[in-house]
Amino acid sequence: MLYKSEAALRVSEQRHSITIKAIGDGVIVTDAQGRVQLLNPEAERLTGWHNETAQGKPLEEVFRVVNEETRVGVESPVCSVLREGFVVGLANHTLLLARDGTERPIADSGAPIRDEKNQITGVVLVFRDQSEERAYQKRISESERKYRSLYNSIRDAILVADKNSIILDCNPAFVDLFGYSPEEILGKNITAIYENETAFNTVGEALKAHGGDYAECIHIANFRKKSGKVFPGETNVYYLRDDKGTLIGTVGLIRDVTGRQQAEAERARLITAIEQINEMIVMTDTEGIIQYVNPAFETITGYSREQVLGHNPHTLKEGEQDETFYRNLWETITAGKTWEGHIVNKRKDGTLYTEDVTISPVYDDFGRIINYVAAKRDITKHLRLSEQFQQAQKMESVGRLAGGVAHDYNNMLSVIIGYAELAMTKVHPAHPVYGDLDSIFKAAKRSAEITRQLLAFARRQTIAPKVIDLNQAVEGTLKMLHRLIGEDIDLAWAPEESLWPVKMDPVQIDQILANLCVNARDAITGVGKITIETENVVFDEAYCADHAGFLPGKYVLLAVSDDGCGMDKETQNKIFEPFFTTKGIGRGTGLGLSTVYGIVKQNEGFINVYSEPGDGTTIKVYLSRHAGQVVSIREETATELPRGRSETILVVEDEKSILELARSILERFGFTVLTAGTPEEALRLVEQHNGDIHLLITDVVMPGMNGRELSIRLRSIYPGLKQLFMSGYTANVIVHQGVLDEGAKFLQKPFSISDLAAKVKEAMDQI
């Protein structure tokens, strides 16, 4: 008998367990002391505890609840049930803290478990996740808020009526338009706002004619305000239906169109007038959508009227003005003020233009802004051409020369300058050798200055004409030109012996050659040849009679020829015009030959072009012969050198001569110097070095690992390591190539002792 009772009990318990596990809510069963006995799968998911792990633990450890607002712990219903003895539910705004920290809003209740003697033997806690319900309620509230906000902010009068035409609701615009307060109009028949029954019937007829749930009155119905004033209104009416499709009411939008005919007539007259003016006129709605442009707009921008109507003027945005600029503009005009200023915009063909703009708001009879009108004048041609030319020329020059820097030339100059200056410190100024060393030093410095001027291509400085040997000037640029035109193009040099001197700034010779060779390079597809020639020539009266602008006399010819694609006559007539180019977008600004033309004219020379399509091009520059003697370039004085403080410097340079030079200079300053010819050698040297290293001086561009990568490796060993980068390339080129961080300490090759000393001090002093 006892066996049967126990079996029945087990069956009952098994049924209860299966039932609890199948329940969709979370269920936790505790004993009379509040210790967990069972968690069903949903309770496991919500609490993050496994049933086996949670068994025997206090409920407060497994089922942690806090007040959602105060974050203070909340007593669980189990405790209340054990204390009170009846079913208890949680307070609102309760969060369940899962084992992994997840928080969920829950609703729950606890019920006592009693034995046959009605004694509480445990508690059943049932709870469910309210996250989705909360989210749903939030969406409903948000939707209602947005609807009400939109409903109240719409400028048209809106009313809602039931199927019997009794007004149930209206928006503030309705109150403003008709003069009724909500209390006065709600509950009235909709016919109360019409002039008469006939006017009301026009809406019903429009709905029937439409045959659907929406009708827009093409004609105007007359409405009556509370004051008795009748006004014409345009009405949009919508049917309201329930889920079964049964008609339950209507929604009507009413817009006062008083004066529309007069306004439209006036607008037509204005449009007729502005169609004839040369200034661009653009009219938008209050959202900035283009509603009208005049023919001048089409002519200047290249966009047809059909292409821009219905679009935002951002179609023309070029990007010169940032979002703050346009935000300030928009805030000005939406506040009812007039905005004036200059805007850089973009034509349909991609070209930029600057316009002088005045934007003013347009008001209706009620003082509301209904449009914005912009009067625009193209002032591109009125801007100072010289400033535009110089700025664009500088950008073009930097782009051309950045990839053609004479890197090895700078390395050699570094050695010449450094050792010459170093040797001068060892010789008394009165010694004859000192003068020879000084000449070497000054000549190298002049060469370095030419290189720097070529790299910077800064045209704003005053030119310094000198009597020069044109052959020597050309020969000094050949390495740079080789790098500029690339390896696929052969560069031939054919100088005439005993060439006459000319007087001009040597830097301008380099500018002429760089521009002409770049154009020749771009005219060649694949492999080809560029030839540079010099020659003494004499123009007589007969020659000048056939060549307009030429004057008789003795000249030195500088010619650049290529075997590229050549040019037709029409192109030749335009090549010296500023901004004219036959190159693709992004490959040039069309200023190269304009620069050459300006330099030649500045030096009272002449220029001619000989070209045929498919037969290449020759450009000949004629410079006046000068009778003076070739002179040296200006001299420079030496700089006093600072002293070191026995710090250790690691120098890494793949050019051995520069490496030894740097060692000699730095050791004379009092530094301890470690040298390495490659980054790999430097890393091995550091492994064997026991002391600190205070400064790394490294070339940037080296085979294998570059200087920046080396500095990163060394800084992992010496976190406080200072660094100084050096290169024959300019700093901006190195930064652009991504191998040097902008703002890093940089020493341009070639450098003098004083240059190196100053940069070392600057690097050592950096924080």
Helices and strands as residue ranges (DSSP letters): H 2-22, E 26-31, E 36-39, H 41-47, H 51-54, H 59-62, E 64-67, H 77-84, E 88-89, E 94-97, E 103-114, E 120-129, H 131-153, E 157-162, E 167-170, H 172-178, H 182-185, G 190-193, H 197-210, E 214-216, E 221-224, E 230-241, E 247-256, H 260-274, E 280-284, E 290-293, H 295-301, H 305-308, G 313-316, H 323-334, E 339-346, E 352-363, E 369-378, G 380-382, H 385-401, G 402-404, H 407-424, H 432-456, E 466-468, H 470-475, H 478-485, E 489-494, E 502-504, H 506-523, E 528-539, H 541-546, E 553-562, H 569-572, H 592-602, E 606-611, E 617-624, E 648-652, H 656-668, E 672-676, H 679-688, E 695-699, H 707-717, E 722-727, H 731-736, E 746-748, H 753-765
